[in-house]
Amino acid sequence: MLSIKNLHASVEGKQILNGLSLEIKAGEVHAIMGPNGSGKSTLSQVLAGNEAFEVTEGEVLMDGTNLLDKATEVRAQEGLFLAFQYPVEIPGVSNMQFLHTSVNALRKHRGEPELNAAEFIKLARETSKQVDLDPSFLKRGVNEGFSGGEKKRNEIMQALLLQPRLAILDETDSGLDIDALKVVSDGVNALRSADRAILMITHYQRLLNYIVPDFVHVLSEGKIIKSGGRELALELEERGYGWLGIKDDAETAS
Amino acid sequence: MTNTEQQVSELIKREYEHGFVTDIEADSFEPGLNEDVIRRLSAIKNEPEFMLEWRLKAYRRWLTMEEPNWAHLNYPKIDFNAISYYSAPKRPEDMPQSLDEVDPELLRTYERLGIPLHEHAKLAGVAVDAVFDSVSVVTTFKEPLEKAGVIFCPISEAVQKYPELVQKYLGSVVPMGDNYFAALNSAVFSDGSFVYIPKGVRCPMELSTYFRINAANTGQFERTLIIAEDDSYVSYLEGCTAPMRDENQLHAAVVELVILDNAEIKYSTVQNWYPGDEHGKGGIYNFVTKRAACIGKNSKVSWTQVETGSAITWKYPSSVLRGEGSIGEFYSVALTHNYQQADTGTKMIHLGKNTTSTIISKGISAGRSSNTYRGLVKIGPGAEGARNFTECDSLLIGDQCAAHTFPYIEGSAKTAILEHEATTSKVSDEQMFLCRQRGIDPEQAVSMIVNGFCKSVFQELPMEFAVEAGKLLEVSLEGAVG
């Protein structure tokens, strides 16, 4: 479904990705691990089409077509979803309005009839229950006054609502207590399906106890230096990134 | 330029949709201003003697005054002798008595503007007075309003039919010598709306006036006077549009509101004059004086304005809170793009005891525009227990525009409580990226973000017009993102 070949990318003139290659098939769950500054978040931003990042070399195909040529919103309409690490606030715009617009933009792209307000509210209420968000959050501003945990649950709620082909989860576990982590993981596990791929980006292996990946990749200095199965993450937890000769600034990996 | 700025500048490039010119036969004065022009104008309007005298007095006063230059505005000196002071569609001597007598070309014009003058059209329940250049062409729903005792007619008609009311109140809120543009308007005002709500009457429908400048080289100088007697209520809305022309055109209006005991006027404006093109060529110069006198006890005025048009906007709807317990409110959205300049805000003059005022101002600047909020809160010595809350928020789109805030506070009774909040924010690349990552196209995203920013003001508009205002912002921002 997703084929990344020799991807190089920079931001503000600073080279971050240095020849990253990765193949992801439908139905698979991949985890990308790595220390801070290794390029994990850059990868997610580049795939989603953040124009602050510049692709200097390489190619990315999604379902056989060139992903990098497409506008951000077109990538989203074609099924690429990014759960943000730090979702930004949009004051005065309700979650309801934002998500309704989003759902209909995707439906329109697929040639499906748009949902009216009543149909959308019903769908949104059901979905918000899946991640334990009180449906009253729909009336609040987008990410306005949300706690860190609520923001993350909101991101997963949106993934469930939009049913993407490829879901990229950027540090979805950071800042979550154990109960919230469980709720978020249940949401992600509910997303798993034979025709959908999930790419998780995480610093810590803790998340992988709840969402068990098929493949684990270790990223260092903008390149994948080691790939393996679930056991690779466990080994990293035990031996730290230093085991692979990588310097990790965050010593508190748990 | 960052991504958002590029998108915004492209969105802004869209054309002004009301820019057409109606080809209609008109009687117009030659450009120029002198006492003879004023006499001719007064004669055409068949005005009583007092009106002509008043105009001439105002004109002589105007001659002694200087054009103000304190506003944060930059424009070439206006040549007042290059402007025609009267233009009216040719038609029979008498005013049209029904819609059937109105030139169909005019009706089509208003249809294109989305303003139905047919009484069964979609804005049912809103009475409309349509002012085309210097004259009112039609006023709808006159009969049901008359039954309720409400007078809603062109001010030129009021001068004839209700001279005692006009003589009593005209200039009572905005004196003829109040300021340069008010003096000019007092001398040459051509038409506008007159509203009288008798004691104890709640006006049965929304009243609305649409102003359209059509003729070239013509100024529009309308005058609006609304009187709300004790215990009455009216909600009034004005809308304005003009054709696209390369020359600047002058619009200098005066609005006076008189509000007596326990009465309330809700005055809403959707101002969409032609703003000029993307190089700053053309557009309306909008110099307007609007003031409400809350004379009565517990009287209330609520100004709501959505300003998206005009090359230059100079406008400070004000409230003089004289009556004990009277209330003034000002809710404003002012959007500028390209080379538009707006210097707008309000004055809240607290004179009576326990008077309260609220100011919510939302300024949105895009392109190379300049958007200034200028507000005065004045507490008179007798205004014990006065309260004011002011909130000024600015939203910048791109980094070539400017936002300024000039809040002034004068005098202060010891018991007065004043609060002020101000914020400046930007439509950020992060917000745009979030929206686009969710499949929302950039135009829709900017419009959604801007509408969110303006929400607390839109909530104050009558429902039909809140929708209209939202759409207007969308249109005004089209081309701001691509």
Contacts between the chains, C-beta under 8 A, distances in Angstrom:
chain1	res1	chain2	res2	distance
A	48	B	433	7.8
A	48	B	437	5.3
A	49	B	436	7.5
A	49	B	437	7.5
A	50	B	433	5.4
A	51	B	3	4.3
A	51	B	429	7.8
A	51	B	433	7.9
A	52	B	2	8.0
A	52	B	3	7.3
A	52	B	429	6.6
A	71	B	436	7.4
A	72	B	433	6.8
A	72	B	436	4.0
A	72	B	437	6.0
A	73	B	436	4.4
A	73	B	437	7.7
A	73	B	439	5.4
A	73	B	440	6.3
A	73	B	441	5.3
A	73	B	442	7.3
A	76	B	436	6.8
A	76	B	437	5.3
A	76	B	438	6.0
A	76	B	439	4.0
A	77	B	439	4.6
A	81	B	437	7.7
A	82	B	437	5.3
A	84	B	434	6.8
A	84	B	437	7.8
A	87	B	434	6.6
A	88	B	428	6.8
A	88	B	430	4.2
A	88	B	431	5.4
A	88	B	434	5.3
A	90	B	431	5.5
A	90	B	434	7.3
A	90	B	435	7.7
A	90	B	448	7.7
A	90	B	449	5.9
A	90	B	452	6.0
A	91	B	425	7.9
A	91	B	452	6.1
A	91	B	453	6.8
A	92	B	451	7.5
A	92	B	452	3.1
A	92	B	453	5.5
A	92	B	454	7.5
A	92	B	455	4.4
A	92	B	456	7.6
A	93	B	448	5.5
A	93	B	449	6.5
A	93	B	451	7.4
A	93	B	452	3.5
A	97	B	448	6.8
A	97	B	452	7.9
A	98	B	435	7.6
A	98	B	438	7.4
A	98	B	448	7.1
A	99	B	438	7.9
A	101	B	438	7.9
A	101	B	440	5.4
A	101	B	444	6.5
A	101	B	448	6.5
A	102	B	435	8.0
A	102	B	438	3.9
A	102	B	439	5.5
A	102	B	440	5.8
A	105	B	438	7.4
A	105	B	439	4.0
A	105	B	440	5.3
A	105	B	441	7.1
A	105	B	444	7.7
A	106	B	439	4.8
A	109	B	439	6.9
A	141	B	452	7.1
A	142	B	434	7.8
A	158	B	438	7.0
A	162	B	438	7.3
A	162	B	439	7.6
